[in-house]
Structure formats: structure tokens, C-alpha cells
Amino acid sequence: MATKQLVTKVWIEPGCIVCDACETTAPDVFEVQHENDTCIIRPAALETEFNKPRTKEIIEAAEECPVDVIKFDTVEVEVSDAEAAAEEKAAKTTAGAAAGGAVAETAKLEPPKPKEVDPAIQALLQATTVRGGHVVLDRGLADMPESVQRIAKLSPSELPPDARYTKVLEKSKSDPKAKDSDPSRRDVLTAGSLALGWGGMIVLTGGSTLAFARFMAPNVLEVEDPKVRCGPLGKYAAMAPGDVNNDYKPVKPSGFWIIRQEDRIAALSIICTHLGCIPSWLPNDHKFKCPCHGSGYTQDGTNFEGPAPRPLERFKIYLDGETVVVDRSTKFLAMGPNDPAVWNEPDAYIPV
């Protein structure tokens, strides 16, 4: 019996440059979000059966990724001899057509033409290390695409989690040759760069003045109360065990889910413990799934798949009379899927 490989799981590792190539090749699987400067796996593609018939597109997208951050798992399945023969015939037909075209070109006895490089792809490849690399340092921002210029100017707090991780990692590295003369670096110090430097000095001076004024002003009104009153206990006691309440997921700066278990309710942080993305609750599958890199958590927050190193964090939860209060200033961190003891501490849940 013949066999073939089918993709069961696909994810995106840190370092995506948001180039649109994967969405163009496999739009059912990948979604580029330019407003957030990131690329995610669509919710439907978090399911094994959805990915299997799209194996070809997923593999092609991974092969076309200029920074090689698309990864996938496969499983070997048996296929009928007829199906295997049909696929082999199709592959030979495609290969034959390509070879025939090459022979026809050779028959013209024309000198080979130099390979044309798509300017967009060339710019893309040059920008692949912009989130912490040397492209902008060596060439300046002027020749970079608009999207690259926008990303390069963002502060780490404004970048998506994978870009922020890469940028911080690069900044932490030291270059022992940094003091040596480097023509490409000297080229950057042109009149335009000096003008930008003076402009930065002016902005910095103005910023220092504003910072001093801000330091002298009271900030009581800007300190957000970490405690959130979530309504009567009866509302959550009436939930079926295994249900998840999403009402407080949008709360800033730290959203949370309230989960109902057999004998208790608890408050889970919505922040993935891998690189800080926000998972989604999939009620039909009874799990939380992170769209960025494929981490999965059970209903109680235990990590069981993907790169997440530990379970979702829990916030302190208690009763004020009959009102449920979640205090985000206190967290309970389990160090691994086999470390649930911290969840049994008195302030980590409310018995129901």
C-alpha cells in the first residue's frame, strides 16, 4: 500500500517580516494583519482535519517564506494505488511541462537571459533582518519600503510579540568589532544622517522638558485599579463545569477569563506564556489556542501543545460580600503542566 505525508499542524516561529507571501499561497491558512504588523494562523487552520487537504499549499508557503519561520508537522497515511498513481502522473506532467519549456527555449539558440529579480522581492530580502539586524544601519531608511520604515521607527512596546522578542534579543548582543572602521557605517554618517541626529537632539531636549513637567504633575488618575468587580457569584456558579466567561477579556491592561470547574471558579490571564500573544477560547474543542505560534491550553489553563513553556497565569480572586473581585496585582504561576499545587492556594479560586 502506498503512503503520503499530510500536514497536521502549522505554526509561525518568531521573526516573521509580514511579507504577504504565505497568505498569497495559502489564504485559507495564513492571515496577514498589517494593522498589527504580524501574521497569524487562521482559527480554522488550528484543526488537524482542516490542514490535511491543504498540505500542498502549506508546504509551498513554508518553502517560499524568505525568513523560514513557517513550520509544520506531518503524518504518514496510506493511500490507494490508484490515488498514488494519479498523483505521480500529475507530478510527472508538471515536471514534463517545465522541462519541455526549457528545451524549447534552448532550441531557439538564443543566449541565456540574466535572471530578473523582482524589485519587491529584492527589497523584501534586504529587509529580512530589519527587526534588529543591520540593513537600516548600513543603508539608511531612505531606500527601504514604507512598511519597513514604519516598523523600524516603532518602539519595542509598540511591536508585535515576535518582533519585540527579536529586537530585544539583537539589542542585547555586543559587537566586538563595533569600534573598528567600517565603510558602510561611515556612509551612513552623511549630511542627511547628521540632520536627523540634530533633529533627534531637539526632540530629546523637548522630551526631557515634557518628562520633567510630567514628573511634577500628579499621576493618581492614570494609575489603573488592578481590582475588577465582576458581579455576583451566582452568575458564575450557574455556569456549567467546563464553561469559560469572556466578559473581561478586553479589560486593559490585563484581560482575563473566568473559568468554571467542578468545585470552583478561577481567573485566567489571557496572555500566552510563550511570547505574549492572546489565545482564543475554542468551545467546540474545549481548549485555548494561540494563533501566533500554535500553543494550546486546556480549559484550566494547562499547556499541552506548542511552544508555551508553562500554564496560563491565574489572578487572585475573592468575594466582597456576594461580589466576585479579581485582583490583577497578584498572580499564581505554575511552572509546568505537572505543577498545579499553586492553584489550590486560598486566593487562587473561589469554591462553588
N, C-alpha and C positions, 0 to 999 in steps of 0.2 A: 504494500500500500504506500502510495506517495505521500509526502508531507510538505507543509509550507509554514512559514512564520507569519503570525498575526500580531499586531500591536495591541497590547492590553492596557498600558498606562503610558501617558506622556506628560512631561513637565518641563519647565524652563528654569535653568540654573541662573545664578547671579551673573550680570554682565551684559544683558540684552541692551542693544542700542536702538531699539524701536525703529526698525528699518522697513517694515511692512511686507518683507519677503514671505514670511511664514503665512500671514493672513491671505496673501495673494494665491499661494499654493494650496492651502488647506483652510478656507474661510469658515468651515463648519467647526474647526478645532481651535483656531487661534483668533484672538481679538486684540487689535492694536488700539490702545487708548491714548491718543495724542494729548488730550487734556491733562492726563496724569503722567505722560511720558513713560509709559510702561506697556508691556504686552502680557496678556493673561491667557490661561486655558479656559475656554468657554465651559459653563457648568455642565452641559450635556456631554462634553468630552472627558469628564471625570469618571464616566462609566465605561467599564470594560467592553460591553457589547456594542456600544456606540463607536468605539475606536476600531474594532476588528475590520469592518468593511472599508475603513478609511486608511488602512495600513499603507498603501502605496503613497497617498498624499502626505501622510505624516513623515514617512521615511524621506521623501523628496524634500519636504520642508526642512528636515534636520540636515540633509546634505547641502542645501542651499544657504543655510544660516551662515553668514560671514564671520560670526564670532563663536560658532559651535557651542551654543548654550541650550539647544533643544535636545532633550534626552528622552528615551523611551524604553519600555520593557516589552519583550515579545514572548509568545508561547508557541510551541510547535504543535500543529494539528494535522490530522490525517485527511487527505482528500482523495476522491475517486480518481482512477487512472484517466478517465475521460476529461475530468476537470484539469488534471495536471498536464495532459496533452494539449488542451486548448490554451492554457497559459503559456506553455512552451512555444506553441505555434505563434501566438501573439507576440512573444518576445523576439522570436526569430524574424517575424515580419517587420517589426520596428527596427531591429538591427540591420536587416537587409535593405530597408529603405534608406537608412543613413549611409550604409556602405555604397549603395547604388548612386546616391547623390555625390559621394566623394569621387567615385570612379568617373562619373560624368564630368565633373569639374576638371579632373586630371586629363581627360581626353581632349579638352579644349587646348591643351598645351600652353596655357597661359601661366605666367609666373605667379606664384602664390602671393596673395594679398596679405599685408600685415593685419594681424588680428585687431579688430576695432574694439576698443574698450568703452563701454557705456559710461559717459561722464558722471552719471548719477551713482553708478556702482563704484567708480573710482573714488568719488568723494566720500561714499559710504565707508569704503575700506580704509581710507585715510582717517576717518573719524572714529574708527572702532575703539581706540583707546582714549577717547576724549574725556571719559569719566575718570580721570586720574592719570592718564598717560601723557605723552609728550607732543601730540600733534599740534595743539594750540600753542604750546611753548615754543616749538620750532618754527611754525609758520604764521602764527598770529591768527586772530579770529576772522580777519577780513575775507579770507578765501573759503571759510567754512560755510556749509549750508546753514540756512536760517535756524533750523531745528537744533543744530549743533551749537550755534551761538547762544541760543536760548538756554540750553542745558548747562553750558559752561558757565553761565552767569548766575545760575541758581546757587543758593547756599545749601549746605548739606541737609538742613532741616526741611527744605522745600523739595528735595529729590525723592523719588520712589525708593522703597527699602533696598532693592538690589543695587541701585546706583549709589545710594548713600553708603552702603557697605563697601562697595568697590572704591569709592572716592576716599573714604576714611582709611581703608587699607593702604592705598597708594601713598597718602599723605604721611603715613606712619613709617614709610620706608626712607632710609637715608642713602644718598648717592655719594660714595667716597670721591668720585671724580667731579663733583659739582663745582669745585673751585678751579678746576683746570680750564684753560681756554677752550672754547667750543665755538667755531664759526657760526653754527646755526643759532646759537643763543645770542651771539653778538648781533646777528642780523635782526633779531627781534628788537634790539635797542635802537630803533630808528627814531626819527623825529616824531612820528605818529605815536610810538610807544611812550616816548618821553612826555608827550602831551597828555596821554592817558594817565601817566603816572602823576603829573601835576594835578590833573583833574581829580584823581583819586585822593590826593593830599587835601584838596579843597573839601571834597565830600567828607573825608575823615575828620577834618577840623570842625566842619559844621555838625557832623555826627557826634563829636565829643561834646560840643556845646549842648546839643539836644539831650545827650546822655546825662550830662550834669543836671540840666533842668529836670529831666525825668527822675533823677535820683532824689532831688529835693522835693518832688511832688509826692503826696501820699498815694499809696497803691492799694489801699484796703478794698476799693470797689472792684479791682481787677483780679483779686485772689478768689478763685472759684471754690466754692464749698465742696469738699470731697464727698460729703454725705448726700445721698439721694433718697428721698422718701418715695416709696414705690407702691403705696396704697395698702389696703387691708390684707391681712394674712389669708383670709378666706378666699380671696381671688386666686391665690397660688395653691392653696390646699385643694381647691376644686379641680385643678389640672390633673390629668391622668398621668400616672408614673411613666416617664419617658418623654413627656412633652417639654417644649422649650418656649419661653416667653421672649419675644423680640422687641418689646416696647422700648427698652432702654439701650438698644444697640447704637442709636445715633447720638447719645449723650456725649458731649465734649467735656474734657479732653479724653476721657476714658470710658468708652461704652462697655456694656456688659449684657449677658443673657442671664435670666433667672431660670434654672432648671428644676424640674420636679422629679424626685426619685421616690423609691418606695416609702421611705420613712422620713424624708427631709426635703427642704429646698435649699439651693445654694446659688451663688452669683459667680458666673464665669467671665473672665476678661475676654474681650473679642480679639485680642492681639495674638497672632500666631507667634509661637516661641521660636520659629526659625529666623525670619528676617523682618517680622513686624507687619506683614500683610494682614488683611481681615478675612477670615474664613466665612463661609456661608453655611447655614443650617439646612441640611437636606432631609426633610421629614420622611420622605419615602424610603430613604436608605438608613435613617436613624444615625446620622453622623454629621460632624462638621467637616467641611472640605475647603482647603485653602486654594484659591485659584492661581496663585503666583507660582508655587513650586510643588504643588500636589500633596502637601501634608494632610493627613486625615486624623480626626479625633472622634472617639466615641461620645455618646450623649453626656457622659460625666466629665468629659474633657481629657480623657486618657489618649495620648498619642499612640497610633498603631500602624501608620504607614507614612511614607515620605520622609523628608529630611528633618522634621521637627525633633529637637533633642529631648524635649520633656513635655509633660501635660500643660494644658492651658492653666493660667494662674487663676486663683479664686480670691475674691474680695471678702472682707469682713461683712457679715450680715447678721442683723439682730432685730429685736422687736422694741418699739417705743409704744407701749400700750398694745394696741392691736395693729399698729402700722409697721410694715416691713421697711427697714432702713439699710441701705448698702453704703458702707464706708470704704471709699476707694483709696484711702491713705494707708490701709493695712491690707497686705497681701499674704496669701498662703501659697508657697511654691513647692510643688512636688518635684523631686529631682529626676524622676523617671517613672515609667508606667507601672513599676512594681513598688512604688513608694507612696501609697495612699494614706499613710498614717496621719499626715498633716491635715488631711481633710476631715479628720474626726475631732479636731480641736473645737472647743465650745463655740468660738466666734466664726467658725468656717461654715456653719449651717444653722438652719432653724428646723427643729423637729416638727413634723405634722402628723 
